[in-house]
Amino acid sequence: MDEQDVLRHLLEVEAEASALVDNAQAEADRRITEGEKQNRLLYDEQYSRETARLEAQYGEKIVQVKEDYKKQLNSYRDSLDAIPVHTEAFIRLVESFLKQDC
């Protein structure tokens, strides 16, 4: 082999090595892209599930709070209805206050 053959052979080996590196880089990029795609799908699925769970939980809490509010309001109204109204005694008291100021 003369020097030109050796150089030609080295250039061929370098070209093959470069092609191997390019192919390996393309494969690595493809695998990374596929992994990211799968991870994104998994994330979106879990996010949707968790969001739905939290929204359902929030809706249940809203219903509970509204029910509790109604109960408290009805209890307050019942307590007001249970207070005896002494209209005549109130009128006499107001009249006595008014007479004192005169």
N, C-alpha and C positions, 0 to 999 in steps of 0.2 A: 504494500500500500504506500502510495506516495502521500505527500502532505495535503494535496487537494482532496484526495479520497478521505483522509482523516477529518479534514475540516467539513467536508460534505456530510460525513457520517455524524459528526458532532452537531451540525446544524439540524439534521434530521432528528437526532435524539432530543435536541432542544425544542424542536417544533412539536414532537410527540409529548414531551413534558409539559409544554405550554397548553396543548390541547387537553391533556389530562387535568391540569389545574383549572382550565376554563370549565371543563365538564364537572369537575368536583365542586367548583363555585356555583355553577348552575344548579346542581343537585342540592347543595346546601341551601341555596336561596329558595328552591322549590319546597324543601322540607320545612324551612322556617315559615314560609308563607302558609303552607298547609297546617302547621302547628298553630299559627296565629289564628287562622280561620276556625279551626276546631275549638280553640280556647275562647274565641269570641262567641261562637254558637253556644258553648257551655255557659259562658258568663251571661249571655242574653236570656237563656232558659232559666238559670237560677235567679237572675234579677227579676224576671217576670213572675216567677213563682213567689218570691219573697214579697214583691210589690203587691201581688194579689192577696197574699196572706195578711199583710199589714193593712191593706184597704178594707178587707173583711173585718179584721179586728177593730179598726177605727169605726166602721159602720155599726158594729155591735156595741161599742162604747157609747156612740152617739145615742143609740136606742136606749141603752141603760140610763144615760144621763137624763134623757127626756122623760123616761118613766119615773125616775127618782124626782125630777122637778115637778111632775104632775102630782105625785104622791105628797110631796111637801106642800105644794100649793093647795091641794084638797084638804090636807090636814090643817093648814092655816085657816082656810075658809071655814072648816068645821069648828075650829076653836073660836073664831069670831062669831059664828052662829050660836055657839053655846054660851056666849056672854049674855047675861040678861040685860035687857034694855029697860031702864027706868025713866021713861020719858017725862012723867009728871014730876019726879024728884029732880030731874035735870032742869026742868023749867023753873021750879021753885028756887033752885040754887042760883040760876042765872038771874032771876028776878031779885033775889036777896043781894046779889053783887051789884046790880044796877041801882037798887035803892040806897045802898051804902055810899055810892059815889055822889048822889044828889044832895 
